[in-house]
Amino acid sequence: MDRADAADAADAADARDLALVEAIRSGDQRAWNELLESYQDRLYTLCLRMVSDPDLAADLTQDTMVRVIRGLDSFNAESRLSTWIYRIAMNICLSRLRAEKLRRHPSLDEPDSRGQARSSKILENREPRASLRIQQSERRRLLGDALDRLDPDHRAILVLRDVRGLEYDAIALVLGVAMGTVKSRLFRARVALRRAIQELSGDVGSSEGVDEQGPSGTQDATPDSTRRTGTQP
Amino acid sequence: MTREGEPTRITLDEATLLAWVEGDLPPEMHRRVSIALSREPRLRELAEGMVADRDDFRSMGDDTAPAGLLADVADALEREMLVGLQEEGIAVSSRPPKSVVAGKIGPSGGARKSSVPLANGLWQDRFGRRLAMAAGLLLVVGGAGTLGVLLWPDRSTTLAPTHSVFDGQIAMDERGGTGETVEAEPRPTQSLPLGAESDPVRIAEAPEPKPITETLESSREAERPLVRIAESPPTPSGRPVDTTRAAQLAAEGRLLVRVRSVDLGEMLAGFDRLGTQRRVDVVPRDVIAGDIERLTVALQEERRRMGVVAHATDLQRERSSDTRPRRSQPSEADPRVLAEQVRVIEVAPDGRELALLRSRLLGERALLVEFFATDEPMPVGTPPNIEDLLWWTLPPDRWTPRVRVPVLIEGSD
């Protein structure tokens, strides 16, 4: 699905959401069912990626839905309903993370080798297809662990962008920050994620030296150019 | 557009690299950045890693929400709304919800969702949990009952009935020591007679104590003050009624519950405990604030009919925010004190529920719990229609219509 298709799908989903909201406001109680059901997996996934705890994620999803139900009257359709709902969910998740300091801080010097050893041993005894699945599973686990190491703000922006597929403007609305902040924070979050993945996998490499200041350099990008220039022409 | 071979300055800064990772660049620009990155292996590895991370995240898809999540939402919402209603002074009644989405666990153990009416899905979804809760409840009942039989052979201890307690208090002190309290008339003959002189509980003295017709707690006389209760006198409408008749009266709004206790404070605390037995419980007394005056007058009348002289009331004090049981100030001239309070409960107009209520009150050390008929419906209002607020929470068969019933609590202060 390319970007245009994704936008069309988002518009269609938004139209459907607005229709459900109208139905709810007109007294159609069944519309609640449809609305909540359509969002429960998305919200649960968002919360799960944020807190990495299924039970807590369920609780946060529940809190989100309760607030959505109680606050739907205040939704004024100035943004997509999904954006409004994600904002509620993200605020709940971030509040929880900040209040309870749920961020885990395993030693960055100790890559999680136990999981790797375990999965490697399993891989040896599995057929290729099973091995592929295990690799994928291991990759997911690695991503989850790496995400868990990030600052909540970085985690939030990655979840909104990659898990929920929000555009920059929607992320800005959800997080209540400027568009430029979204972009810079997203880049830094990606760098931080890379670094966490490399540390977890014991492969410290490319992201080293690329800090929050980001890369800086100007190059001549002609096809045959190999000459690197400085920042000044 | 840059012509082929023309040097173009590409700044591999944060914005450019992010745009490359996110695929936001036009194709030509994307290609040029790619070329530039090819000369920066470290940056290229980083950028390609970012792309891989992004793709991996996006390929993960959504996790399936736990089965029953929406049912839990309904529960949570109900609790929150009840709290809100209490804060707003709105009584919560029992009205059927209508529908909600419920999740189920599929046979393979994976979660799957289904949209079903709450009356079906939610009930099925919670059935196991509720069954376990019911089993636990039965164990508690059995244990408590056994304990009750052992300790109080003439009483039984039961769990709380389906009722809720309104914290609408109207204290009526017979002898108040403060300037706000109006002096009451003497206690008539059916007042609780005093027990032994050592009894620390001081109950209104009866000029002509009547024969003792009922003695409670005989097995605990050595431990507790001897309190003997005179049988309730006949009233114009007859003697106290049984629970079946009481249920009918409750449905008509003509039921009055009279509770006698040695210790009013303890009894009121027992009422508070009743009010915590269920989710729909204590409601601020402001709910019936508008009815307090009429209720007081009506109760005074009923007490006359019951053969008890009306007590002075102190509405102003009762309307204050102090919900603690009032403590009367004994007069030096007449130290006799009898304290009373009125509360309003919501209870299902059902004989079994009323019997449970009585048992529960007896379990809270009430000495006597009686049901009386009143001539006219008591001005305690009716539970509001909550259907519009809680329509998606619980199935209709789990909600029982309730009525409000005033409870007159007597005891020493």
Interface residues (C-beta under 8 A of the other chain):
Chain A: R3 Q29 R30 W32 N33 E34 L36 E37 Q40 D41 R42 L43 Y44 T45 L48 P54 A58 T61 Q62 D63 M65 V66 I69 R70 R139 R140 L143 L158 R161 D162 V163 G165 K183 S184 L186 F187 R190 V191 L193 R194 I197 G205 S206 S207 G209 V210 Q213 G214 P215 S216 G217 T218 Q219 D220 A221 T222 P223 D224 S225 T226 R228 T229 T231 P233
Chain B: E4 G5 E6 P7 T8 R9 I10 T11 L12 D13 E14 A15 L17 L18 V21 G23 R32 V33 I35 A36 R39 E40 P41 R42 L43 E45 L46 G49 M50 D53 R54 D56 F57 R58 M60 D62 D63 T64 A65 P66 L69 L70 D72 V73 A76 L77 E80 K98 S99 V100 V101 G103 K113 S115 W391 W392
